[in-house]
């Protein structure tokens, strides 16, 4: 069975973006020792234009063949004319307000997120990447099998949290970690057995 992985960047205090959704404050942490790791280990998580810039256009997907995005995660690309941000993946945007998608390569759905993920998990293929955002992650928390947090050494104070959900503690166990020279961490958690 395929697994759902929430692969996301965040601050020490658990925010994935500024209150207005901006993520530019993460840019100083995309350093020379860190970017090669991301491009080698998770090439499919780079937007299609970035894959070309980093020379990984022909690199096969290693972990995921499907990406799930909420409207908030999809909109920044749209704002700059990028209608198919991950053309190398099956792209699904869950939105009640977007209507028809602007690109035939992007499936827009109003389907219940839990039902969708359960159906996708039954299909053949690589893993499913939950790209974001916080609302969708909160709704899908019961279905998240793995959480990979690219934690940057910065405290935001406020912003968009990793999860926007009601209080409902869920146990995960640390399955791996990697520390980079600039203080970045890549922390991998798997869902703890009940």
N, C-alpha and C positions, 0 to 999 in steps of 0.2 A: 504494500500500500504506500502511496505517495505521502509525504509529510508536508505540513505547512510551516514555513520558517519566516519569522518576523526578523528581517535583516535591516537594521536601522542605525543611524548615527544619533548620538545623544551626548548630553553634558553630564558632568559628575552628579548634578542634582536632578537628572532625569527628564530634561527637556529636549525635544527634537527640532524645535524651531523657536524663533522669537514670537511674541504675542501676535504679530501681524503675518506670521508664516515665513518670514525671511530666514534663510540658513547661511547667509554670507559670512557670518561670524565664525563658521567652521573652517573657512578657506585657509587661514594661517597654519592649520594643523595637517594639511594635506602635503606632507613633506617628502623628501627624496627617499627616506627609508621606508615610508609607509605606502605610498602609491604603488610601487612595484609589487608589494604584497597583495594589494587589492586587485590589481590587473592580472596577476598570475593566479590567485586563489579564487577570485569571484569575478571573472571577466564579464559574465552576463549581467551583472548589476550595474555596469557602466551604461549610461545612455548611448544610443547608437552613434551620435556625433563624437562622443568621448572615446568610443572604441576605435574610431578612425584616427583620432588624434594620438592615441596611445599605441597604435599599430597592432591592435588585437581584433581587427575586423573579421579575420578568418579563424579565430580561436574558437573551438567548440565550447558550448555551454557545459560547465562542470557540475553544477549543483541544481540549477533550475531551468525549466523550459516554459514556465508560466509565471506571469507577474499579475498581482492584484493591487489595484490602486483605488483609493477613495477619490472623490472629486478634488479635494484639497491637494492631494499629491499629484494629480494629473494637470491641474490648472497652471502651475508655473511654466510648464513646457508650452502649453497653448498660448500663453501670454507672449512668447517669443516665436510663435509660428511652428512649434514642434508638435505636430498632431499625432505622431507615432514615435514616442520617446524610446521604446525598446523594441525596435522592429525585428530583432533577432529572437524575440520571445512571443508567446501567445499573450496578448495584452487584454486584461479585463478591467474595466472601470465600473465600480459599483456606485451608482448615483441615482437619486430620485429626482434631480433637477436638471441634469445635462440633456436629457432627451436623446435625440439621434447623435451619434458620435460624428465628429468632423473628419474621421479617417476610416476607411473600410477595414484597415488592419487592426482596429481597436474595437473590441466588443464592449458596448455599454449596456449595463443591465440594472434592473431594479429588483432582481431576485434576492430573496433572503440570503444574507451572507453565509450563515451557518449551513443552510441547505446547499448552496453553491459549493462551498468548500468540501462538504461531505461527498458530493457528486464528483468533484475534481479528484479527490483522494482515491476514488475507485478506478479512475482511468489509468492507463499505462503512461509511463513517462518519467521524467526527472521530477524533482521537487517543485513545490509551489512557493513563490516568494511573495510575501506580504510586504509591499513597498511602503505602505502607509495610507492614511495617516492615523492619528490618535483615535478618532471616532471608530473607524473601521477596525483598528487593532483592539479596541475595547469590546466591540461586538464579537470579534472572532477569538477572544482570549480562550474560551473553552476548547477551541480547535487548534490552537498553536502548539505544535510539537517541539519546536526549537526556537530559541531566541538568540540571535547574534547581535550584540550591541557593540558598535564601534564607538567607544567612549573617549571623548576628547577631554583634555585636562583644562576644562573651563567650567565655571559656575555661571549660570544665566540668571538665576534669581526668580525668573518667571518666564512663561512662554507656553508653548504647546507641549503637553506631557507625552511620555512614551505611550501611555494608554489613557483614554478618557472613558472611564467606566465606573459603575457603582462599586462600592467597597465589597470585595469578594476575593479574599486571599487565595492564591493558587501557588503551589510549590513547584519550583524548578531547581535543578541541581546543576552546579557548575561542571561542565564537561570539558572545558578547555579555556586557555587564556594565552594571550601573547602581548608582550609589552614592547613598545617601540621607543627609540632613543628620545623622542620629543615628548614622551609621556602618554601617547595614545595607547589605548588598550583595545584589544578585540576579545570580547568575552562571549563564550558560547555556553548556553544553558539548554538543558533538555527537560521536558516535562517530567516531574517526579511521579513515580508510581503511587497510586492511591493507597 
